[in-house]
Amino acid sequence: MSSEAKSREAVCALGAKLAARGLCPGTSGNISVRVADGWLMTPTNSSLGELDPAQLSKLDANGKHVGGDPPTKEALLHRSVYDVRPKDGAIVHLHCTHAVAISCLDPSCHHNKETTLPPITPYFAMRVGKLPLVPYFKPGDPKLADAIRDYAKGHRAVLLANHGPVVAGTSLSAASASIEELEETAKLHLLLQGFRVRLLSDSQVREVEEAFPS
């Protein structure tokens, strides 16, 4: 099996896993992965739980659609992140319930101006880090692709206002692990509302980051 064929199978397997876990309702969310001569992306209006390897969208190195079904309407968003994160090889974007809930809160409810979620666990610090909020633009708007660049330069994960998280990783498995950790932390954060919470200190976060560099 060729490298691209393996990537096609891996995208479909990840989509099925995320769908089974209830993280991509309906036809929401999209996945992409770098290949030798461009990118593979999930098609527009496709269910991540019902992907066909042969129908995945193929974009060349210039972003031109060269094979498969038409790509996700957020293809420009993916390419913007890849442009500023050349070492990353995969991106996962979901409309997972708890992270989307955080994205809909008034900014005064977020942890601070740098991150929407606090460092509740070492795994969040390890796999996500700071999670900035990208201003709202309608899905597929080229302005969103432009806006995400500045945020993605220094963050593997961002949260789109009233929309959902976008996470980049060195591989599909890395991006998946990070976005699942993000969703679990969002759930924990909402469950803990009204309670006094002990967060990781700045020194504890640095300790985790130094022990497990991204």
Secondary structure, DSSP 8 states (H G I E B T S, - for coil): --HHHHHHHHHHHHHHHHHHTT-S-TT--EEEEEETTEEEE-BTT--GGG--GGGSEEEETTS-EEESS-B-TTHHHHHHHHHH-TT--EEEE---HHHHHHHHS-GGGSS-SS-SS---SHHHHHHT----EE----TT-HHHHHHHHHHHTT-SEEEETTTEEEEEESSHHHHHHHHHHHHHHHHHHHHTTTS------HHHHHHHHHHS--
